[in-house]
């Protein structure tokens, strides 16, 4: 059994001669207590794939086709939702599929444990594990084990940026001692784990350009109507660096 991981990573390599502008960096507060910002001075990103594949210890995985990459200009990728569609087309027939964000830490044996967890769900093989991972600030020795979040709540956003759409949210955590994963209502686009048949039944939508808020609602509805049930994992085995603006590392909508 093999696992296919789909990841969308936004980088600025500065290879076209233009300066990388990676967003806004908070530099202090004004007299009203509001953030003062400037264009980030962060240097161009390193190409992590090239770095990984040029390391003798790991080069064999790249040569064997275990690392598959599609480079696209951000104006062609059309935002994270469509980019996930392109990334999913690199699937090579592996048994399981995991969609994830960048900037993650993994607990030991996370893949084996997630396979056991998805198989323990009541609706397996049409079961999906999904949660908002816990955050972290500094990379280190992550061991996992905290209870997974339950994506069971939704509300209308009050933010003008999100145009008052329905936004999903957590409603507590799972019981780590439950005999099986707890069923929930929604899928988190930044992390879910399922059998790879999910990509056949619920392919990513290539017709949602620049969609951010709303992607998870649509994905959840499409999964439900194709017979897939969504579950919160009983424990977190990955953690996400949510990268606040004060780090000079902006989020997509900035």
Beta strands, then each sheet from edge to edge (+ up, - down):
strand 1: 3-7
strand 2: 24-29
strand 3: 35-39
strand 4: 96-100
strand 5: 104-106
strand 6: 127-130
strand 7: 134-135
strand 8: 153-156
strand 9: 166-169
strand 10: 182-184
strand 11: 191-195
strand 12: 229-232
strand 13: 238-240
sheet 1: 1+ 4+ 11- 6+ 12+ 10-
sheet 2: 2+ 3-
sheet 3: 5+ 13- 7-
sheet 4: 8+ 9-
end
